[in-house]
Amino acid sequence: MPATRIPIIDVAGVRAGDQQALRRVAKEIHEACTTIGFFYIVNHGLPQATIDAAAQAARTFFAFPVDTKRRAAVNHRHRGFNALGDATMYQAKRPDYKEFFSIGLELPEDDPDVLAGQALRGPNNWPDFMPGLRPVLYDYYEAVGACGADLLRAVAVSLGIEENFFAPRYTKRMQRTQMVYYPPQPPQSDEDQFGVAPHTDYGCITLLWQDQVGGLQVREIANDTWVEAPPVEGSFVVNVGDLLARWTNDRFRSTLHRVINASGRERYSIATFYDPTYGALVDPRELGASDAQSKYQPVAAGDYILGRINDSMGYRKKLAATAQ
């Protein structure tokens, strides 16, 4: 194992339904989420073949010419390909130096929420030039989503609430999974050029697979310093997002993190933002905060996530300008 300040948590027992393991893991999660806001999980139960197939699909997809990839360009549902320069994190001076391809819950056009025009909902924007991507990436999507559901049981126990608190709030989850490609950053890159600029994630929890290149860094709040989150074989990196921080009234920390790919090599990752149903109400009072203590007003999960996407994605700003 590489040296890291970020806790490594074995979740095999949680995935297996072991209640004693659930309580142990919940304590470890509580410690991680109230301090650094990040942890690794190992023995997470995703078949290695599923991960390997998705990782290889990412390498294949991003190797296509940009003009070809643009045939699956991101649409108004936030599904599809985003080229270099399409995403700028809040307060960043320059766009992120990355490409990514996003999918979400596969819903048909006649789904009631799609017919009602609910934002970010609908079928995925699969590339016609790579038909093999759909089965491989969606298999990964479903497997990592199942892991996220089990992980949230441990999160609930760590917060002293009923184990299945989150389940009815995820009946039609807003899970988004992204294949991400980071070209090597030029040696002469400015200090304000990042693979991903410092940011916090929008939703509840993120589960990240990363290759062996490295480059992920986390802002350790206690020391106000950047610490490495190096690749750990067989792991996912998990972090708290802003919605879960709000829900817990900031007991759990949504921590700044960034990517700098100074390796001279291509870097690949697959990020999954495991978030609730669009209309799930995120209210700190549900998790024990009194009216006087609550720092945040209730907000629908989907409305909050949509607002953050609108703020950071260049194509959303263009759509908004066109609509005016």
C-alpha positions, 0 to 999 in steps of 0.5 A: 500500500502506498503511504497516504493520510487518507483512511483505507476502509474494508467494506467486505462485511457491509457488502455481505450484510454483516451487521457487526461489520456495518457498525465497525465500518460506520465508525471508520466512515464517521471518523473520515467524513468528519475530518478529511472528508475522503476515504478509500474502500477496498474489498468493495465487491465490484468484479475486477473484470467489470472494472477492467472492461470499463477502463479499457472502454475509456481508453478506446473511446478517448483514442478516437479523433475529437471530431468523431467523439463530437458525434456524441457531444454532450446534450441538454440532459448532460449526457455525452462527450465533453471536449477540452475546455468544456468545464470550468470549475467555480473560481477557476481561471482556466478550463479544466485540462480534461475530456469526459463522457457522461451517462446517467440512469437509462430512461426511455422517452416515455418515462413519466419524468422525461415526459414531464421535462424533468432536467437531466433525465432521459436516455443516454447519448451513446456513440454510434461509432463505438457500439460496444461502449453501452453494455460495458459502461452501463454494466459498470454503472449498475455495479458501482451503483449497488456498491453506493447503495450499500455504502450509504447504509454505513453512512446512515449508521455512522450518522446515528439514523436508521440504516435504510434512511437513504433507500427511499430517497434513491428510488430513481437515483440521479447517479452520473458516471463519467469516464475521464481522460487527462492528457499529460499537462505540458511542462510549461503549464501555468500554475493555474492550469489543472486537470481539474481545478480545486472544487468540491463535488455537488452531490452526496457521495462520489466513488472514483476509480483511478488508474495507476498514474496518480495526480489526485490531491485533497485539501487537508483542512486541519493543516491547510495543505494539499495531500496526495490521494495516490492509487491504491490497488483494488480500491475506490476513492470515496468523498463527501459531496456538498449535498451530504454536507448540507444534509448533515449540517456540515458535520460531514466535510465536503473537501476541496480536491484537484487533479494535476497530471504532471506525470507526462503520461495519459491519465484515466479515471471513472467518477461516479456521483451517487446522488438521490432522486431528483425531488428528494428533499435535502433538509438538515432537520431530518438528520437532527438539526433543530430549526435554530441550528440548521445552516441550510434551507431544504432543497430538492437534490436535483435542483441543487445539482442542476444549478451547480452543473449550470455554473461549471459547464460551458455548454450550459452557459451557451444554452442559457445565453441562447434562451435569453 
